[in-house]
Amino acid sequence: MDRRSIIKNAGIAGVLAAGAAPAVHAQAAIRWRMASSFPKSLDTLFGAAETIAKKVSEMSGGKFTISTHAAGELMPPFGVVDGVQDGTIECAHTASYYFFGKDEAFALSCAVPFGLNSRQMSAWMYEGNGLKLMREFYKGYNMVNFPAGNTGAQMGGWYRKEIKSVADFKGLKFRTAPIAGRVIDRMGGVPQNLPAGEVYQALEKGTIDAAEFVGPYDDQKLGLSKVAPYYYYPAWWEGGPQVELFVNSKAYEALSPENKAIIEAACAYTHMDVQAKYDARNPLALKQLVANKTKVLPFPKELMDLAFKESMAVCDEISAKNPRWKKIYEDYSNFRRDQNLWFRFAEARFDSFMQSQKL
């Protein structure tokens, strides 16, 4: 052993003998549970929960792990917000408009009829006042929200009979999102709110006459084309619906700054990843559906016009009664107006031209 090693070892021995060894702080492992509102069969939506958990584990070197649980495993699909709020679970991945019945303002961080498209929604959340306003609102529910995916504009659903006019909506038992249901009720339809896992059976048995979920890729997985031949577009109530991670406020505040940044980064990655998956997978799924005799049709213009009129009326009615909705919706509406002013030029013109070409 050389002289320097002897001195070095003697120095360490002396420190240990003096009882002054440097403290080594091992960060405690963090174990969370995440409940999803979606079944495992939907690898895009339940897959988003898995992506968040995977990225959190990777970025923390395995010191922060989140177990993911499909709808019904820990709690019902529409019970996940209660689970986060009361601390039964640390977090949940869901679509906030499912909880419209708790407070209409929940819908504003997911989708409202004739609302923002997916890019506009991300712009409002990250560069507008969206995230700030929604976090103020969710604070009252003991939650912190993070954008964690967007499906892009959705299809208008599956129908057992053809929709040729507004009259065909009268009495139609239609599974859709709660806020859209309020509009459909004004149009003469009968809205139904069902979890994804119950839609096929209800449509097959005739308990409902029509149902919408997302778009070709997910709808094909649910088998909806087997029980309803008509596939309409667009979902005017879901121009850019966002899904989110809700985190219990106490659990979030207990995290170190590094782990808070990991959650934010994992959700931001997932937010991009979800839409990329839908944009890549929907075209092939639509081709397959058409090849299997699905009839893909646009909603009649008179129905779209009525839906727009009634949607604006519903939003105004909610504003008159709910100050939380009014505060957020005013900002949302102003942002939507400016976004549409811009999108009608370069974006819409380019898209319209490209989609008219035979490539």
C-alpha positions in Angstrom: 0.0 0.0 0.0 1.4 3.4 -1.0 1.8 6.3 1.4 -1.2 8.2 0.0 -3.5 5.3 0.6 -2.3 4.9 4.1 -2.9 8.6 4.8 -6.3 8.4 3.1 -7.5 5.4 5.1 -6.1 6.7 8.3 -8.0 9.9 7.7 -11.3 8.1 7.2 -10.6 5.9 10.2 -10.0 9.0 12.3 -13.3 10.6 11.2 -15.2 7.4 12.0 -13.5 7.1 15.4 -14.5 10.6 16.1 -18.1 9.8 15.4 -18.3 12.4 12.6 -19.0 10.3 9.6 -20.7 12.2 6.8 -24.5 11.4 6.7 -25.8 9.5 3.7 -29.4 10.3 2.9 -31.1 7.6 0.9 -34.3 9.0 -0.6 -37.3 6.9 0.5 -39.1 5.0 -2.3 -42.4 6.4 -3.3 -45.3 4.1 -4.2 -48.5 5.5 -5.7 -51.7 4.0 -7.1 -53.4 5.3 -10.2 -57.0 4.5 -11.1 -58.1 4.9 -14.7 -61.7 5.5 -16.0 -60.8 3.3 -19.0 -60.7 -0.5 -19.6 -57.4 -2.2 -20.5 -58.7 -3.0 -23.9 -58.3 0.6 -24.9 -54.5 0.7 -25.2 -54.6 4.4 -26.2 -56.5 5.7 -23.1 -55.6 3.1 -20.5 -52.2 3.0 -22.2 -51.8 6.7 -21.3 -51.8 5.8 -17.6 -49.2 3.1 -18.2 -47.1 5.6 -20.1 -47.2 8.1 -17.3 -46.2 5.4 -14.8 -43.4 4.1 -17.1 -41.9 7.5 -17.5 -42.0 8.4 -13.8 -40.2 5.2 -13.0 -37.6 5.7 -15.7 -36.9 9.3 -14.7 -36.6 8.5 -11.0 -34.4 5.5 -11.5 -37.1 3.3 -10.1 -37.5 5.2 -6.9 -40.9 6.6 -7.7 -43.3 4.0 -9.0 -47.0 4.2 -9.8 -49.2 1.1 -10.2 -51.9 1.4 -12.8 -55.4 0.0 -12.4 -58.1 -0.2 -15.1 -61.7 0.9 -14.6 -63.4 -1.2 -11.9 -60.3 -2.6 -10.4 -60.0 -0.2 -7.5 -63.2 1.7 -7.9 -65.9 2.4 -10.5 -64.8 4.3 -13.6 -66.8 7.4 -12.6 -65.6 7.1 -9.0 -62.0 8.0 -9.5 -62.3 11.7 -8.7 -63.9 10.8 -5.3 -60.9 8.5 -4.7 -58.4 11.2 -5.4 -60.3 13.8 -3.5 -60.5 11.8 -0.3 -57.0 10.3 -0.6 -58.0 6.7 -1.2 -55.7 6.8 -4.2 -52.9 9.2 -5.0 -53.9 9.9 -8.6 -56.3 9.1 -11.4 -56.3 9.3 -15.2 -59.7 10.3 -16.6 -61.8 12.6 -18.7 -62.9 15.5 -16.5 -66.3 16.0 -18.3 -67.5 12.7 -16.8 -67.8 14.7 -13.5 -70.0 17.4 -15.0 -72.7 16.4 -12.5 -70.4 17.5 -9.6 -69.9 20.9 -11.2 -70.3 22.0 -14.8 -66.8 23.6 -14.7 -65.3 20.1 -14.8 -66.0 19.9 -18.5 -63.9 22.9 -19.4 -60.6 21.1 -19.0 -61.8 18.3 -21.3 -64.3 19.5 -24.0 -67.4 21.5 -24.5 -69.7 21.5 -27.5 -68.2 23.5 -30.4 -65.1 24.2 -28.3 -61.4 24.3 -28.9 -59.7 21.7 -31.1 -56.8 19.8 -29.7 -54.0 22.2 -30.6 -56.1 25.2 -29.4 -56.8 23.3 -26.2 -53.1 22.8 -25.5 -52.4 26.4 -26.3 -55.1 27.5 -23.8 -53.8 25.2 -21.1 -50.1 25.9 -21.5 -49.9 29.4 -22.9 -53.2 30.9 -22.0 -54.9 30.9 -18.6 -56.4 27.4 -18.9 -54.1 25.6 -16.5 -54.1 28.4 -14.0 -57.9 28.7 -13.9 -58.5 25.0 -13.8 -56.0 24.5 -11.0 -57.8 27.2 -9.0 -61.0 25.3 -9.5 -59.6 21.8 -8.7 -58.1 23.1 -5.5 -61.6 23.1 -4.1 -61.6 19.3 -4.8 -58.2 18.7 -3.2 -56.6 17.9 -6.6 -53.9 19.1 -8.9 -54.5 18.5 -12.6 -52.0 17.8 -15.5 -52.9 17.6 -19.2 -52.1 14.0 -20.2 -53.5 13.3 -23.6 -55.9 14.4 -26.3 -57.8 12.3 -28.8 -58.1 15.0 -31.5 -61.6 15.7 -33.0 -63.8 12.7 -32.5 -66.4 10.9 -34.6 -70.1 11.5 -34.0 -70.9 8.0 -33.0 -72.7 4.8 -34.1 -76.4 4.7 -34.9 -78.8 1.8 -35.4 -80.8 4.0 -37.9 -79.9 6.7 -40.4 -80.0 10.3 -39.3 -81.4 12.3 -42.2 -82.8 15.3 -40.3 -83.3 16.8 -36.9 -86.5 14.8 -36.6 -84.5 11.6 -36.5 -82.9 12.8 -33.2 -86.3 13.0 -31.5 -86.5 10.3 -28.8 -83.1 8.9 -29.7 -81.5 7.2 -26.7 -77.9 8.3 -27.2 -74.8 7.5 -25.0 -72.6 10.5 -24.9 -70.7 12.9 -22.6 -72.8 14.6 -19.9 -72.5 18.2 -21.2 -73.4 17.0 -24.7 -76.3 15.2 -23.2 -77.7 18.5 -22.0 -77.7 19.8 -25.5 -79.1 16.6 -27.0 -81.9 16.8 -24.5 -82.8 20.2 -25.8 -82.8 18.8 -29.3 -85.3 16.1 -28.4 -82.9 13.2 -27.8 -82.6 11.1 -24.6 -79.0 11.3 -23.4 -77.3 8.3 -21.6 -74.1 8.3 -19.6 -72.3 4.9 -19.7 -68.7 3.9 -19.1 -66.8 2.6 -22.1 -67.1 -1.0 -21.0 -70.9 -1.0 -21.0 -71.5 0.6 -24.4 -71.4 -2.4 -26.7 -73.9 -4.5 -24.6 -76.3 -1.6 -24.3 -76.2 -0.9 -28.1 -76.5 -4.6 -28.9 -79.5 -5.1 -26.7 -81.2 -2.0 -27.9 -81.2 -0.3 -24.5 -79.7 2.6 -26.4 -80.2 3.6 -30.0 -76.8 5.2 -30.6 -73.5 5.7 -28.9 -70.3 7.6 -29.4 -67.0 7.0 -27.8 -63.8 8.3 -29.6 -63.0 7.4 -33.1 -62.1 4.5 -35.5 -59.3 2.9 -33.6 -61.0 2.8 -30.2 -64.5 2.2 -31.6 -63.2 -0.8 -33.6 -61.8 -2.3 -30.4 -65.1 -1.9 -28.7 -66.8 -3.7 -31.6 -69.4 -1.0 -32.1 -69.6 -1.5 -35.9 -71.1 -5.0 -35.2 -74.2 -3.6 -33.6 -74.8 -0.3 -35.4 -74.1 0.2 -39.2 -74.2 4.1 -39.4 -71.1 6.0 -38.4 -71.6 9.8 -38.3 -69.2 12.7 -38.0 -68.1 15.0 -36.5 -68.6 14.9 -32.8 -69.5 18.6 -32.5 -69.3 18.2 -28.7 -65.7 16.9 -28.8 -63.5 19.0 -31.1 -60.4 18.3 -29.0 -61.1 16.5 -25.8 -58.3 16.4 -23.3 -57.7 13.7 -20.7 -55.8 14.4 -17.5 -54.0 13.2 -14.5 -55.6 14.2 -11.2 -53.2 14.1 -8.2 -54.3 14.4 -4.6 -53.1 17.8 -3.3 -51.6 16.4 -0.1 -49.7 13.6 -2.0 -48.4 16.1 -4.5 -47.2 18.6 -2.0 -45.3 15.8 -0.1 -43.2 15.3 -3.2 -39.7 16.8 -3.6 -39.2 19.4 -6.3 -37.5 16.8 -8.4 -40.4 14.4 -8.2 -42.9 17.2 -8.9 -40.9 17.9 -12.1 -40.9 14.2 -13.0 -44.7 14.1 -12.8 -45.0 17.2 -14.9 -42.6 15.9 -17.5 -44.2 12.4 -17.7 -47.6 14.0 -18.3 -46.3 16.3 -20.9 -44.7 13.4 -22.8 -48.0 11.4 -22.5 -50.0 14.4 -23.7 -48.0 14.4 -27.0 -47.9 10.6 -27.2 -51.6 10.0 -27.0 -52.5 12.2 -29.9 -49.7 10.9 -32.0 -51.1 7.4 -31.5 -54.6 8.4 -32.5 -53.4 10.3 -35.5 -51.3 7.4 -36.6 -53.8 4.6 -35.9 -57.2 6.1 -36.9 -56.7 6.1 -40.7 -56.1 2.3 -41.0 -58.9 1.6 -38.6 -61.3 3.7 -40.6 -60.3 1.9 -43.8 -61.0 -1.4 -42.1 -64.4 -0.3 -40.9 -65.4 0.9 -44.4 -64.1 -2.4 -45.9 -66.5 -4.2 -43.5 -69.5 -2.2 -44.8 -69.7 0.6 -42.2 -71.6 3.5 -43.7 -69.6 6.7 -42.8 -71.8 9.8 -43.1 -71.8 13.5 -42.2 -74.4 14.9 -39.9 -77.0 16.9 -41.8 -76.3 20.7 -41.8 -79.6 21.5 -40.2 -78.7 19.3 -37.3 -75.3 20.9 -36.9 -76.9 24.4 -37.0 -79.4 23.4 -34.4 -76.7 21.8 -32.2 -74.6 25.0 -32.4 -77.5 27.2 -31.4 -78.6 25.0 -28.5 -74.9 24.5 -27.3 -74.4 28.3 -27.1 -77.7 28.5 -25.2 -76.7 25.8 -22.7 -73.3 27.5 -22.0 -75.0 30.8 -21.4 -77.5 29.2 -19.1 -74.7 27.6 -17.1 -72.9 31.0 -16.9 -76.0 32.6 -15.4 -76.1 30.0 -12.6 -72.6 28.9 -11.9 -70.0 31.6 -11.1 -67.1 29.0 -11.3 -68.1 28.0 -14.8 -68.6 31.7 -15.8 -65.2 32.8 -14.7 -63.4 30.0 -16.7 -65.7 30.0 -19.7 -65.4 33.7 -20.3 -61.6 33.3 -20.7 -62.1 30.1 -22.7 -64.5 31.8 -25.1 -62.2 34.8 -25.7 -59.3 32.4 -26.4 -61.5 30.4 -28.8 -62.5 33.5 -30.7 -58.9 34.6 -31.3 -57.8 31.0 -32.1 -60.6 30.7 -34.7 -59.6 34.0 -36.2 -56.1 32.7 -36.8 -57.0 29.1 -37.8 -59.4 30.2 -40.6 -56.4 31.6 -42.5 -53.3 29.5 -43.0 -54.3 26.4 -41.0 -57.8 25.9 -42.4 -56.9 26.9 -45.9 -53.9 24.5 -46.1 -55.9 21.6 -44.6 -58.8 22.2 -46.9 -56.6 22.3 -50.0 -54.6 19.2 -49.0 -57.7 17.2 -48.2 -59.1 18.0 -51.7 -56.1 16.5 -53.4 -55.7 12.9 -54.6 -52.3 11.9 -53.3 
